[in-house]
Amino acid sequence: MKGPGWQQTVGLMQRWHGRLGPLLLLPLLNSALTGVTYRLGKDWLGLEQTQVHWLMVLHEGEWLGTPGKSLYVFSEAVGVIWLLGTGSVLAWNRFGPRVMGTKGK
């Protein structure tokens, strides 16, 4: 019995990439925006750490408590790795080199 073919695997990855992407959009957007705002606020605007600490609370998920913070950071890391991996496979499938069979000649 053979396993699923390459196209079936790509189709499965595409479905799961499309399902998990929207779920990870807000947490990843939160981390990107709060992290950049924190750094630019301190470096470019000269704000003190006490003035921008609330951004780090949002950025690191401290508002979720100790177990929630760990889960938040872990899920973001796994989510980014998943989206990068599946997105790379999908991009390679779409834009990568095409292999012509003998029928194409």
DSSP file (Angstrom, degrees, kcal/mol; ACC not computed):
  #  RESIDUE AA STRUCTURE BP1 BP2  ACC     N-H-->O    O-->H-N    N-H-->O    O-->H-N    TCO  KAPPA ALPHA  PHI   PSI    X-CA   Y-CA   Z-CA
    1    1 A M              0   0    0      0, 0.0     2,-0.2     0, 0.0     0, 0.0   0.000 360.0 360.0 360.0 126.5    0.0    0.0    0.0
    2    2 A K        -     0   0    0      1,-0.1     3,-0.1     0, 0.0     0, 0.0  -0.551 360.0-123.8 -87.0 150.9    1.4    3.3   -1.1
    3    3 A G        -     0   0    0     -2,-0.2    -1,-0.1     1,-0.2     2,-0.0  -0.149  51.8 -60.2 -77.7-178.1    1.3    6.5    1.0
    4    4 A P        -     0   0    0      0, 0.0    -1,-0.2     0, 0.0     0, 0.0  -0.350  60.1-113.5 -65.7 146.0   -0.2    9.7   -0.2
    5    5 A G     >  -     0   0    0     -3,-0.1     4,-2.2     1,-0.1     5,-0.2  -0.175  30.2 -98.3 -73.5 172.0    1.4   11.2   -3.3
    6    6 A W  H  > S+     0   0    0      1,-0.2     4,-2.6     2,-0.2     5,-0.2   0.908 123.0  50.5 -59.5 -44.8    3.3   14.5   -3.4
    7    7 A Q  H  > S+     0   0    0      1,-0.2     4,-2.4     2,-0.2    -1,-0.2   0.861 109.7  50.8 -65.6 -35.3    0.3   16.5   -4.7
    8    8 A Q  H  > S+     0   0    0      2,-0.2     4,-2.3     1,-0.2    -1,-0.2   0.905 111.0  49.0 -66.3 -40.2   -1.9   15.1   -2.0
    9    9 A T  H  X S+     0   0    0     -4,-2.2     4,-2.5     2,-0.2    -2,-0.2   0.915 111.7  48.7 -64.4 -43.1    0.7   16.0    0.6
   10   10 A V  H  X S+     0   0    0     -4,-2.6     4,-2.6     1,-0.2    -2,-0.2   0.906 110.5  51.6 -63.6 -41.1    1.0   19.6   -0.8
   11   11 A G  H  X S+     0   0    0     -4,-2.4     4,-2.1     2,-0.2    -2,-0.2   0.897 110.4  48.5 -62.2 -40.5   -2.8   19.9   -0.8
   12   12 A L  H  X S+     0   0    0     -4,-2.3     4,-2.3     2,-0.2     5,-0.2   0.915 112.1  48.7 -64.8 -43.8   -3.0   18.8    2.9
   13   13 A M  H  X S+     0   0    0     -4,-2.5     4,-2.8     1,-0.2     5,-0.2   0.896 109.6  53.2 -62.4 -39.9   -0.2   21.3    3.8
   14   14 A Q  H  X S+     0   0    0     -4,-2.6     4,-2.2     2,-0.2    -2,-0.2   0.913 109.4  48.1 -63.1 -42.9   -2.1   24.0    1.9
   15   15 A R  H  X S+     0   0    0     -4,-2.1     4,-1.6     2,-0.2    -2,-0.2   0.939 116.0  42.7 -62.9 -46.8   -5.3   23.4    3.8
   16   16 A W  H  X S+     0   0    0     -4,-2.3     4,-2.5     2,-0.2     5,-0.3   0.841 112.5  53.3 -72.1 -32.7   -3.5   23.4    7.2
   17   17 A H  H  X S+     0   0    0     -4,-2.8     4,-2.0    -5,-0.2    -1,-0.2   0.919 111.6  47.0 -63.5 -42.9   -1.4   26.4    6.3
   18   18 A G  H  < S+     0   0    0     -4,-2.2    -2,-0.2    -5,-0.2    -1,-0.2   0.792 114.5  46.6 -69.4 -29.2   -4.6   28.2    5.4
   19   19 A R  H  X S+     0   0    0     -4,-1.6     4,-0.6    -5,-0.1    -2,-0.2   0.882 118.1  38.9 -80.2 -40.2   -6.4   27.2    8.6
   20   20 A L  H  X S+     0   0    0     -4,-2.5     4,-1.7     1,-0.2     5,-0.2   0.783 102.3  71.8 -83.5 -27.2   -3.6   28.0   11.0
   21   21 A G  H  X S+     0   0    0     -4,-2.0     4,-0.9    -5,-0.3     3,-0.4   0.933  99.0  45.5 -54.9 -52.2   -2.4   31.2    9.4
   22   22 A P  H  > S+     0   0    0      0, 0.0     4,-0.6     0, 0.0     3,-0.3   0.840 110.4  55.3 -63.5 -31.2   -5.4   33.3   10.4
   23   23 A L  H  < S+     0   0    0     -4,-0.6    -2,-0.2     1,-0.2     3,-0.1   0.831 112.7  42.3 -68.2 -31.1   -5.3   31.9   13.9
   24   24 A L  H  X S+     0   0    0     -4,-1.7     4,-2.2    -3,-0.4     5,-0.3   0.533  92.3  88.2 -92.2  -7.4   -1.7   33.0   14.3
   25   25 A L  H  X S+     0   0    0     -4,-0.9     4,-2.6    -3,-0.3     5,-0.2   0.945  89.6  43.0 -59.1 -52.8   -2.2   36.4   12.6
   26   26 A L  H  X S+     0   0    0     -4,-0.6     4,-2.7     2,-0.2    -1,-0.2   0.928 115.3  46.7 -65.8 -46.7   -3.1   38.4   15.7
   27   27 A P  H  > S+     0   0    0      0, 0.0     4,-2.3     0, 0.0    -1,-0.2   0.918 117.1  44.4 -61.9 -40.1   -0.5   37.0   18.1
   28   28 A L  H  X S+     0   0    0     -4,-2.2     4,-2.5     2,-0.2    -2,-0.2   0.888 113.8  49.5 -71.6 -37.6    2.3   37.4   15.6
   29   29 A L  H  X S+     0   0    0     -4,-2.6     4,-2.7    -5,-0.3     5,-0.3   0.907 110.4  52.1 -64.5 -41.4    1.1   40.9   14.6
   30   30 A N  H  X S+     0   0    0     -4,-2.7     4,-2.5    -5,-0.2     5,-0.3   0.936 111.5  46.3 -58.2 -48.1    1.0   41.8   18.3
   31   31 A S  H  X S+     0   0    0     -4,-2.3     4,-2.0     1,-0.2     5,-0.2   0.909 114.5  47.0 -64.4 -41.9    4.5   40.6   18.9
   32   32 A A  H  X S+     0   0    0     -4,-2.5     4,-2.2     2,-0.2     5,-0.2   0.951 116.9  41.8 -65.6 -48.9    5.9   42.3   15.8
   33   33 A L  H  X S+     0   0    0     -4,-2.7     4,-2.4     1,-0.2     5,-0.2   0.917 117.8  44.5 -68.6 -43.6    4.2   45.7   16.5
   34   34 A T  H  X S+     0   0    0     -4,-2.5     4,-2.3    -5,-0.3    -1,-0.2   0.885 114.2  50.5 -69.8 -36.6    4.8   45.8   20.2
   35   35 A G  H  X S+     0   0    0     -4,-2.0     4,-2.2    -5,-0.3    -2,-0.2   0.932 114.8  42.1 -64.9 -45.8    8.5   44.7   19.8
   36   36 A V  H  X S+     0   0    0     -4,-2.2     4,-2.8    -5,-0.2     5,-0.3   0.915 115.1  50.4 -68.0 -42.6    9.3   47.2   17.2
   37   37 A T  H  X S+     0   0    0     -4,-2.4     4,-2.4    -5,-0.2    -2,-0.2   0.902 110.8  50.2 -62.7 -41.0    7.4   50.0   19.0
   38   38 A Y  H  X S+     0   0    0     -4,-2.3     4,-2.1    -5,-0.2     5,-0.2   0.955 113.9  43.9 -59.8 -51.3    9.2   49.2   22.3
   39   39 A R  H  X S+     0   0    0     -4,-2.2     4,-2.9     1,-0.2     5,-0.3   0.925 117.2  44.3 -64.2 -45.7   12.6   49.3   20.6
   40   40 A L  H  X>S+     0   0    0     -4,-2.8     4,-2.0     1,-0.2     5,-1.6   0.868 110.6  55.9 -68.8 -35.1   12.0   52.5   18.6
   41   41 A G  H  <5S+     0   0    0     -4,-2.4     6,-2.5    -5,-0.3    -1,-0.2   0.907 115.3  38.0 -61.6 -41.2   10.4   54.2   21.6
   42   42 A K  H  <5S+     0   0    0     -4,-2.1     4,-0.4     4,-0.2    -2,-0.2   0.934 126.3  34.7 -74.8 -46.5   13.5   53.6   23.7
   43   43 A D  H  <5S+     0   0    0     -4,-2.9    -3,-0.2    -5,-0.2    -2,-0.2   0.929 130.4  24.8 -79.2 -46.4   16.1   54.2   21.0
   44   44 A W  T  <5S+     0   0    0     -4,-2.0    -3,-0.2    -5,-0.3    -2,-0.1   0.839 129.9  37.1 -91.7 -35.7   14.6   56.9   18.8
   45   45 A L  S   <S-     0   0    0     -5,-1.6    -3,-0.2    -4,-0.2    -4,-0.1   0.567  98.1-128.8 -96.0  -8.4   12.2   58.7   21.1
   46   46 A G        +     0   0    0     -4,-0.4    -4,-0.2    -6,-0.3    -3,-0.1   0.754  46.7 164.6  70.6  25.0   14.4   58.4   24.2
   47   47 A L        -     0   0    0     -6,-2.5    -1,-0.2    -7,-0.1     2,-0.1  -0.441  36.9-115.6 -74.8 149.4   11.6   57.0   26.4
   48   48 A E    >>  -     0   0    0     -2,-0.1     4,-1.1     1,-0.1     3,-0.9  -0.420  24.3-111.0 -80.0 159.2   12.5   55.3   29.6
   49   49 A Q  H 3> S+     0   0    0      1,-0.3     4,-1.1     2,-0.2     3,-0.4   0.857 118.5  58.0 -59.3 -35.6   11.9   51.6   30.3
   50   50 A T  H 34 S+     0   0    0      1,-0.2     4,-0.3     2,-0.2    -1,-0.3   0.804 104.0  52.9 -65.6 -27.4    9.2   52.5   32.8
   51   51 A Q  H <4 S+     0   0    0     -3,-0.9    -1,-0.2     1,-0.2    -2,-0.2   0.781 120.5  29.9 -78.0 -27.2    7.3   54.4   30.0
   52   52 A V  H >X S+     0   0    0     -4,-1.1     3,-1.5    -3,-0.4     4,-0.9   0.317  85.8 104.0-115.9   7.0    7.3   51.5   27.5
   53   53 A H  H >X S+     0   0    0     -4,-1.1     4,-2.0     1,-0.3     3,-0.5   0.843  73.1  66.6 -59.7 -32.8    7.3   48.5   29.8
   54   54 A W  H 3> S+     0   0    0     -4,-0.3     4,-1.8     1,-0.3    -1,-0.3   0.811  95.6  57.8 -59.3 -28.5    3.6   47.9   29.1
   55   55 A L  H <> S+     0   0    0     -3,-1.5     4,-2.9     2,-0.2    -1,-0.3   0.886 105.3  49.2 -68.0 -37.5    4.6   47.1   25.5
   56   56 A M  H <X S+     0   0    0     -4,-0.9     4,-2.7    -3,-0.5     6,-0.4   0.860 106.0  57.0 -68.5 -34.3    6.9   44.3   26.8
   57   57 A V  H  X>S+     0   0    0     -4,-2.0     5,-1.3     1,-0.2     6,-0.9   0.922 114.4  38.8 -60.6 -43.5    4.0   43.0   28.9
   58   58 A L  H  <5S+     0   0    0     -4,-1.8     3,-0.5     3,-0.2    -2,-0.2   0.910 115.8  53.1 -70.0 -43.1    1.9   42.7   25.7
   59   59 A H  H  <5S+     0   0    0     -4,-2.9    -2,-0.2     1,-0.2    -3,-0.2   0.893 116.0  36.6 -61.0 -44.1    4.9   41.5   23.6
   60   60 A E  H  <5S-     0   0    0     -4,-2.7    -1,-0.2    -5,-0.1    13,-0.2   0.488 108.3-117.1 -92.2  -3.8    5.9   38.6   25.9
   61   61 A G  T ><5 +     0   0    0     -4,-0.6     3,-2.0    -3,-0.5    -3,-0.2   0.736  63.3 146.9  76.1  22.4    2.4   37.6   26.9
   62   62 A E  G > < +     0   0    0     -5,-1.3     3,-1.9    -6,-0.4     7,-0.2   0.784  62.5  71.0 -61.1 -26.5    2.9   38.4   30.6
   63   63 A W  G 3  S+     0   0    0     -6,-0.9    -1,-0.3     1,-0.3    -5,-0.1   0.609  90.4  61.9 -66.5 -11.5   -0.7   39.5   30.8
   64   64 A L  G <> S-     0   0    0     -3,-2.0     4,-0.6     1,-0.3    -1,-0.3   0.461 110.6-119.3 -91.2  -2.9   -1.6   35.7   30.5
   65   65 A G  H <>  -     0   0    0     -3,-1.9     4,-2.7     3,-0.2    -1,-0.3  -0.216  44.4 -55.2  85.0 176.6    0.2   34.8   33.7
   66   66 A T  H  > S+     0   0    0      2,-0.2     4,-1.8     1,-0.2     5,-0.2   0.940 136.5  38.3 -62.6 -52.6    3.1   32.4   34.0
   67   67 A P  H  > S+     0   0    0      0, 0.0     4,-2.1     0, 0.0    -1,-0.2   0.906 118.9  49.8 -67.4 -36.5    1.7   29.2   32.4
   68   68 A G  H  X S+     0   0    0     -4,-0.6     4,-2.7     2,-0.2    -2,-0.2   0.877 107.4  54.2 -67.1 -37.5   -0.1   31.3   29.7
   69   69 A K  H  X S+     0   0    0     -4,-2.7     4,-2.5     2,-0.2     5,-0.2   0.923 109.7  47.2 -61.7 -45.2    3.0   33.3   28.9
   70   70 A S  H  X S+     0   0    0     -4,-1.8     4,-2.5    -5,-0.2    -2,-0.2   0.917 114.0  46.9 -64.0 -43.1    5.0   30.1   28.3
   71   71 A L  H  X S+     0   0    0     -4,-2.1     4,-2.8     2,-0.2     5,-0.2   0.895 111.8  51.9 -64.8 -40.2    2.2   28.6   26.1
   72   72 A Y  H  X S+     0   0    0     -4,-2.7     4,-2.0     2,-0.2    -2,-0.2   0.940 113.5  42.5 -61.2 -49.9    1.9   31.9   24.2
   73   73 A V  H  X S+     0   0    0     -4,-2.5     4,-2.2   -13,-0.2    -2,-0.2   0.911 116.2  48.9 -65.8 -42.8    5.6   32.1   23.4
   74   74 A F  H  X S+     0   0    0     -4,-2.5     4,-2.8    -5,-0.2     5,-0.3   0.925 111.5  48.6 -63.6 -45.0    5.8   28.4   22.6
   75   75 A S  H  X S+     0   0    0     -4,-2.8     4,-2.4     1,-0.2    -1,-0.2   0.868 111.0  51.0 -66.6 -35.1    2.7   28.5   20.3
   76   76 A E  H  X S+     0   0    0     -4,-2.0     4,-2.6    -5,-0.2    -1,-0.2   0.923 111.8  47.3 -65.2 -43.1    4.1   31.5   18.5
   77   77 A A  H  X S+     0   0    0     -4,-2.2     4,-2.3     2,-0.2    -2,-0.2   0.945 115.4  43.9 -64.1 -48.1    7.4   29.8   17.9
   78   78 A V  H  X S+     0   0    0     -4,-2.8     4,-2.8     1,-0.2    -1,-0.2   0.897 113.7  52.8 -63.3 -39.4    5.8   26.6   16.7
   79   79 A G  H  X S+     0   0    0     -4,-2.4     4,-2.9    -5,-0.3     5,-0.2   0.914 109.4  47.3 -62.9 -43.7    3.4   28.6   14.5
   80   80 A V  H  X S+     0   0    0     -4,-2.6     4,-2.6     2,-0.2     5,-0.2   0.925 113.5  47.9 -64.3 -44.0    6.2   30.6   12.9
   81   81 A I  H  X S+     0   0    0     -4,-2.3     4,-2.6    -5,-0.2    -2,-0.2   0.923 113.9  48.1 -62.5 -43.4    8.2   27.4   12.2
   82   82 A W  H  X S+     0   0    0     -4,-2.8     4,-3.0     2,-0.2     5,-0.4   0.944 113.6  45.8 -62.1 -49.1    5.0   25.7   10.8
   83   83 A L  H  X S+     0   0    0     -4,-2.9     4,-2.2     1,-0.2     5,-0.2   0.885 114.8  47.7 -65.2 -38.5    4.1   28.6    8.6
   84   84 A L  H  X S+     0   0    0     -4,-2.6     4,-2.0    -5,-0.2    -1,-0.2   0.919 115.3  45.6 -66.1 -43.0    7.7   29.0    7.3
   85   85 A G  H  X S+     0   0    0     -4,-2.6     4,-2.1    -5,-0.2    -2,-0.2   0.963 119.2  38.2 -65.6 -52.6    8.0   25.3    6.6
   86   86 A T  H  X S+     0   0    0     -4,-3.0     4,-2.7     1,-0.2     5,-0.2   0.890 116.0  53.5 -68.7 -37.5    4.7   24.8    4.9
   87   87 A G  H  X S+     0   0    0     -4,-2.2     4,-2.6    -5,-0.4    -1,-0.2   0.887 108.5  50.6 -63.0 -37.8    4.9   28.2    3.1
   88   88 A S  H  X S+     0   0    0     -4,-2.0     4,-2.7     2,-0.2    -2,-0.2   0.919 111.2  47.5 -65.1 -43.5    8.3   27.2    1.7
   89   89 A V  H  X S+     0   0    0     -4,-2.1     4,-2.4     2,-0.2    -2,-0.2   0.922 113.8  47.7 -62.8 -43.8    7.0   23.9    0.4
   90   90 A L  H  X S+     0   0    0     -4,-2.7     4,-1.9     2,-0.2    -2,-0.2   0.904 113.4  47.6 -65.4 -40.8    4.0   25.6   -1.1
   91   91 A A  H  X S+     0   0    0     -4,-2.6     4,-3.5     2,-0.2     5,-0.5   0.915 112.3  49.6 -65.5 -42.1    6.2   28.3   -2.7
   92   92 A W  H  X S+     0   0    0     -4,-2.7     4,-2.1     1,-0.2    -2,-0.2   0.903 110.6  50.6 -63.1 -40.3    8.6   25.6   -4.0
   93   93 A N  H  < S+     0   0    0     -4,-2.4    -1,-0.2    -5,-0.2    -2,-0.2   0.869 118.9  38.0 -65.0 -35.8    5.7   23.6   -5.5
   94   94 A R  H  < S+     0   0    0     -4,-1.9    -2,-0.2    -5,-0.2    -1,-0.2   0.913 134.5  17.7 -81.9 -44.7    4.4   26.8   -7.2
   95   95 A F  H  < S+     0   0    0     -4,-3.5    -3,-0.2    -5,-0.2    -2,-0.2   0.495  98.9 105.3-110.6  -5.9    7.5   28.5   -8.3
   96   96 A G  S  < S-     0   0    0     -4,-2.1     2,-0.0    -5,-0.5    -4,-0.0  -0.035  84.7 -64.1 -71.4 177.7   10.2   25.7   -8.2
   97   97 A P        -     0   0    0      0, 0.0     2,-0.4     0, 0.0    -1,-0.2  -0.338  51.0-131.0 -64.5 141.7   11.7   23.9  -11.2
   98   98 A R        -     0   0    0     -3,-0.1     2,-0.6    -2,-0.0    -5,-0.0  -0.784  10.3-144.5 -95.2 135.6    9.3   21.8  -13.2
   99   99 A V        -     0   0    0     -2,-0.4     2,-0.4     0, 0.0     0, 0.0  -0.894  14.9-147.7-100.7 119.9   10.2   18.3  -14.0
  100  100 A M        -     0   0    0     -2,-0.6     2,-0.1     1,-0.1     5,-0.0  -0.707   8.8-142.3 -88.3 134.9    9.0   17.3  -17.5
  101  101 A G    >   -     0   0    0     -2,-0.4     3,-0.9     1,-0.1     4,-0.2  -0.240  34.4 -94.8 -81.4 179.9    8.0   13.7  -18.0
  102  102 A T  G >  S+     0   0    0      1,-0.2     3,-1.0     2,-0.2    -1,-0.1   0.739 122.0  64.9 -71.0 -21.8    8.7   11.8  -21.2
  103  103 A K  G 3  S+     0   0    0      1,-0.2    -1,-0.2     2,-0.1    -3,-0.0   0.736  91.1  65.1 -71.8 -21.5    5.2   12.6  -22.5
  104  104 A G  G <         0   0    0     -3,-0.9    -1,-0.2     1,-0.2    -2,-0.2   0.554 360.0 360.0 -78.8  -7.3    6.1   16.3  -22.6
  105  105 A K    <         0   0    0     -3,-1.0    -1,-0.2    -4,-0.2    -2,-0.1   0.452 360.0 360.0 -88.2 360.0    8.7   15.9  -25.3
